[in-house]
Amino acid sequence: MLRIARSAQAEMIHHAIAGLPHEACGLLGGVPGSDLIEAFVPTRNADASAKTYSIGPDGFLAADQALGPRGLDVVGVVHSHTHTDPYPSPTDVAQADNPLLVGWHYVIVSLRDREPMLRCWLLDGGEIVEEPVAIVTG
């Protein structure tokens, strides 16, 4: 089960709403091998699209600068779906097919309904496995 600090969850949802009408994206900070997401680093959607996202080098640099001093690393990615369920699209799965990203957590925030919905996935070699999420104090 993935544990997400309540403060990080709130920042993810705020960033997703602020990014409308485009998909918003960002990076997740934690200790590699841990099941706790301690931080969220918002990034710019280089695609500026309502249907796709990409994080440019500036986003990874910002994450390194924000997380490194805290002893954290990038351990996943978050993006929003503006009008669909928080389920990985074929594009999401294709983007995750990278040996450098094995073990990453893929959080999707859906803004389809009035209440934002957050779900997490493990994507590896085209396999999609939901990872249960618990929001914890922090």
C-alpha positions in Angstrom: 0.0 0.0 0.0 1.3 3.4 -0.9 1.0 6.0 1.8 0.8 9.7 0.7 1.3 12.6 3.1 -1.9 14.6 3.3 0.0 17.8 2.5 1.3 16.2 -0.7 -2.2 15.0 -1.7 -3.6 18.5 -1.2 -0.8 20.0 -3.4 -1.5 17.5 -6.1 -5.2 18.3 -6.2 -4.5 22.0 -6.1 -2.0 21.8 -9.0 -4.4 19.7 -11.1 -7.2 22.2 -10.7 -4.9 25.1 -11.3 -3.7 23.4 -14.5 -7.1 23.3 -16.2 -7.9 23.1 -19.0 -4.7 21.2 -19.5 -3.4 18.0 -17.8 -1.2 19.0 -14.9 1.9 17.0 -13.8 4.5 16.7 -11.2 7.0 14.4 -9.5 6.7 12.4 -6.3 9.4 12.5 -3.6 10.2 9.8 -1.2 12.9 7.4 -0.1 13.5 4.7 -2.7 12.1 1.4 -1.6 9.7 3.1 0.9 6.0 3.1 0.5 5.7 6.8 1.7 5.3 9.7 -0.6 6.5 12.7 1.5 6.6 15.4 -1.1 5.0 16.6 -4.4 7.0 18.8 -6.8 4.7 20.5 -9.3 6.0 20.8 -12.8 5.0 22.4 -16.1 3.2 20.3 -18.6 5.5 20.7 -21.6 2.8 19.4 -23.9 0.3 22.1 -22.8 -2.5 19.7 -23.7 -5.7 18.5 -22.2 -5.0 14.9 -23.3 -1.3 14.3 -22.8 1.6 15.4 -20.5 5.3 15.5 -20.5 7.8 16.8 -18.0 10.8 18.6 -19.4 14.3 18.6 -18.0 13.5 21.8 -16.0 10.9 19.8 -14.0 13.4 17.1 -13.1 16.0 19.7 -12.1 13.5 21.5 -9.9 12.6 18.2 -8.3 16.2 17.4 -7.6 16.8 20.8 -6.1 13.6 20.6 -3.9 14.0 16.9 -2.8 17.8 16.5 -2.5 18.3 18.6 0.5 15.6 16.7 2.3 17.3 13.3 1.5 14.5 12.4 -0.9 14.5 11.1 -4.5 12.0 11.1 -7.3 10.0 7.9 -6.9 7.1 8.5 -9.1 5.0 10.9 -11.2 1.5 12.4 -10.9 -0.7 13.8 -13.6 -4.3 14.7 -14.0 -7.0 13.5 -16.2 -9.3 16.4 -17.0 -12.4 14.5 -18.1 -11.7 10.8 -17.6 -11.3 8.2 -14.9 -8.0 8.0 -13.0 -7.0 4.9 -15.1 -3.8 4.8 -17.2 -4.4 5.6 -20.9 -2.6 3.7 -23.6 -0.3 6.8 -23.9 0.4 6.7 -20.1 1.4 3.0 -20.4 3.6 3.6 -23.4 5.4 6.5 -21.6 6.0 4.3 -18.6 7.7 1.6 -20.7 11.3 2.7 -19.7 13.7 0.6 -17.7 14.8 3.7 -15.8 11.2 4.1 -14.4 10.7 0.5 -13.1 9.2 0.7 -9.6 7.8 4.2 -10.0 4.4 5.1 -8.6 2.0 6.5 -11.2 -0.6 8.7 -9.4 -3.5 10.0 -11.5 -5.8 12.7 -10.2 -9.2 12.7 -12.1 -11.1 15.9 -12.3 -14.0 14.3 -14.1 -16.4 14.5 -11.1 -17.1 17.3 -8.7 -14.7 15.7 -6.1 -11.2 15.0 -7.4 -10.3 11.3 -7.3 -6.8 10.0 -6.8 -5.6 6.5 -7.7 -2.1 5.0 -8.0 -0.8 2.4 -10.5 2.4 0.4 -11.0 3.2 0.2 -14.7 5.8 -2.3 -15.9 6.2 -3.8 -19.3 2.6 -2.9 -20.3 1.2 -4.5 -17.1 -1.2 -2.3 -15.1 -1.6 -3.0 -11.4 -3.5 -0.8 -9.1 -1.6 0.2 -5.9 -3.9 0.9 -2.9 -3.4 4.3 -1.4 -3.7 5.6 2.1 -3.6 9.3 3.0 -1.5 9.8 6.2 -0.7 12.7 8.4 2.1 14.9 7.1 
